[in-house]
């Protein structure tokens, strides 16, 4: 997995296709993300994101990976 980005626009490049983890994020964890290519999950959080929000997302992402 590789993380890249500019400001709050973040791409998480997975070692697997994004479809299954992204579907689980949306349906099980209620986290909406974008996607790009075949294995990149895109994040575009609001400018008012808190550290707690970011930590919460990381835990939800870990749960589906």
Backbone torsions as a table, in degrees:
resi	resn	phi	psi	omega
1	UNK	NA	140.8	178.6
2	UNK	-134.1	141.3	178.4
3	UNK	-116.0	131.6	177.8
4	UNK	-139.5	160.4	178.1
5	UNK	172.6	178.8	178.1
6	UNK	-139.8	113.8	-175.1
7	UNK	65.0	-129.6	179.5
8	UNK	-92.2	-0.5	175.1
9	UNK	-83.4	110.9	-171.6
10	UNK	-123.0	137.1	173.2
11	UNK	-117.2	128.0	177.5
12	UNK	-108.0	107.5	-179.2
13	UNK	-86.1	116.6	-178.3
14	UNK	-91.3	160.2	175.7
15	UNK	-82.9	-4.2	-178.9
16	UNK	-129.4	163.7	175.0
17	UNK	-59.7	144.3	-175.0
18	UNK	-72.4	-17.8	-167.9
19	UNK	-55.2	-52.1	-176.3
20	UNK	-68.0	-48.8	178.9
21	UNK	-64.5	-35.6	179.8
22	UNK	-67.8	-41.6	177.7
23	UNK	-61.1	-42.2	178.6
24	UNK	-67.2	-37.3	176.5
25	UNK	-59.3	-44.7	-178.1
26	UNK	-70.3	-51.5	-172.2
27	UNK	-79.3	-38.3	-176.6
28	UNK	-94.6	-38.6	-173.7
29	UNK	-103.8	-6.6	178.7
30	UNK	57.9	41.0	177.0
31	UNK	-117.1	119.1	178.5
32	UNK	-89.9	131.7	176.6
33	UNK	-133.8	164.5	172.6
34	UNK	-94.8	-176.4	177.4
35	UNK	-150.3	161.7	-179.6
36	UNK	-152.9	142.8	179.8
37	UNK	60.5	-141.3	-179.9
38	UNK	-109.5	-16.2	-175.5
39	UNK	-141.9	26.3	179.9
40	UNK	-118.6	125.0	172.2
41	UNK	-95.3	128.6	-178.8
42	UNK	-103.5	138.2	177.1
43	UNK	-119.5	132.3	175.6
44	UNK	-132.7	72.2	-176.4
45	UNK	-71.7	158.0	177.5
46	UNK	-69.1	158.1	180.0
47	UNK	-64.6	-19.6	-178.8
48	UNK	-89.8	13.9	-179.7
49	UNK	-60.6	141.4	178.3
50	UNK	-105.0	165.5	176.2
51	UNK	-60.6	-37.8	178.8
52	UNK	-63.2	-40.4	176.8
53	UNK	-61.7	-44.2	-179.6
54	UNK	-64.2	-44.4	178.7
55	UNK	-62.1	-40.2	178.7
56	UNK	-61.8	-43.7	178.7
57	UNK	-62.4	-42.9	179.9
58	UNK	-58.1	-43.4	179.1
59	UNK	-64.3	-40.6	178.9
60	UNK	-66.6	-39.3	178.0
61	UNK	-64.8	-43.9	177.9
62	UNK	-59.4	-36.6	-178.0
63	UNK	-65.3	-30.0	-178.7
64	UNK	-94.6	-13.4	177.8
65	UNK	-91.7	NA	NA
